[in-house]
């Protein structure tokens, strides 16, 4: 709701990245499952009432091949971050797949307006504000470090706490854990069972 408020008050475009590739790389899910989750998450986001003329929602797995600017921005970021830097920021080790090691640049790319020339009319230095949960901070600290080297403005962040899951205040909701939250697509019976647990 806070992000919708920001869009309403400042009358700005909103870009929402669905990281279905991240779920595929880190969780024991098939690509089809992560793509389905992204679609369901997008439905939940749309239901909040964002301005459809100023909101662009995309999933990494399907958008990457459709937008050369997205991939080009990713490559520019990847060229600026060494393995040792990524290892220090994210804790990667020798057992991590190369997909995990490459992912931070994919997460970072939407911070820069050059990634979306069709939204920002080719402007390459539109300021960016990222409302996100605190667990995303390492990605955007890396992004802020890289931005000046690419000639971009550093994105600004507003951190939020996690919404607690149905299991209690010390847990967090997760799209990949169907019992952690109530989804708009849940049936009345599913909702009743989740609440009564």
Secondary structure, 3 states (H helix, E strand, C coil): CHHHHHHHHHCCCEEEEECHHHHHHHCCCCHHHHHHHHHHHHHHHHCCCCCCCCEEEEEHHHHHHHCHHHHHHHHHHHHHCCHHHHHHHHCCCCCCCHHHHHHHHHHHHCCCHHHHHHHHCCCCCCCCEEEEEHHHHHHHHHHHHHHHHHCCCCCEEEEECCCCECCECCCCCCCCCCCCCCCCCCCHHHHHHHHHC
